[in-house]
């Protein structure tokens, strides 16, 4: 009896195909997870954080602040752009 959450249909899969089918199902689950927007954003922030950490450890702190500036200033610039466009079309 299988304890997998997918159900009891695994017992009907021939034993020589189970490993391949499980791997394919796992690969499809991972692919669908990576297509979600929040996962992409999290991976982007993680990659940027790793680069920033490397800069902090290997270069002077001023360079690290310059690398951190786009992460801080870009949302502010986006909000400013939104606000200016809103004012232009609503006033």
DOKOL-362764 format. One record per residue (C-alpha): residue in one letter; x, y, z. Coordinates in steps of 0.05 Angstrom, whole numbers, padded with zeros to 5 digits, always signed. Layout:
AXYZ
...
//
This chain:
X+00000+00000+00000
X+00029+00067-00020
X+00030+00126+00028
X+00038+00178-00028
X-00014+00233-00031
X-00026+00223-00106
X-00073+00165-00092
X-00074+00090-00103
X-00064+00091-00178
X+00011+00079-00169
X-00003+00006-00153
X-00028-00004-00225
X+00036+00024-00255
X+00085-00032-00273
X+00144-00032-00224
X+00195-00020-00280
X+00159+00045-00299
X+00147+00074-00230
X+00214+00108-00222
X+00210+00141-00290
X+00138+00163-00280
X+00153+00191-00210
X+00211+00230-00237
X+00169+00258-00294
X+00113+00278-00246
X+00164+00311-00200
X+00194+00348-00259
X+00125+00373-00281
X+00110+00397-00210
X+00176+00435-00206
X+00165+00466-00275
X+00095+00490-00255
X+00121+00517-00189
X+00176+00556-00226
X+00124+00588-00271
X+00089+00621-00213
X+00103+00695-00207
X+00122+00696-00134
X+00174+00641-00144
X+00206+00681-00200
X+00208+00743-00158
X+00237+00705-00099
X+00291+00674-00143
X+00308+00742-00171
X+00315+00773-00102
X+00355+00713-00078
X+00403+00719-00137
X+00410+00794-00126
X+00421+00782-00051
X+00476+00731-00066
X+00511+00779-00112
X+00505+00834-00060
X+00532+00788-00006
X+00591+00771-00050
X+00604+00845-00061
X+00601+00860+00013
X+00650+00805+00029
X+00700+00820-00026
X+00695+00895-00042
X+00690+00960-00002
X+00622+00975+00028
X+00612+01036-00018
X+00609+00990-00079
X+00559+00946-00043
X+00514+01007-00029
X+00517+01024-00103
X+00495+00954-00119
X+00438+00959-00069
X+00414+01027-00096
X+00373+01000-00154
X+00335+00953-00108
X+00316+01011-00064
X+00307+01066-00116
X+00269+01028-00170
X+00205+01018-00131
X+00206+01091-00111
X+00216+01112-00183
X+00158+01066-00204
X+00112+01097-00152
X+00132+01167-00173
X+00117+01150-00246
X+00050+01121-00227
X+00032+01182-00185
X+00052+01231-00240
X+00011+01194-00292
X-00048+01191-00246
X-00045+01265-00233
X-00038+01280-00307
X-00101+01242-00326
X-00144+01257-00265
X-00133+01331-00255
//
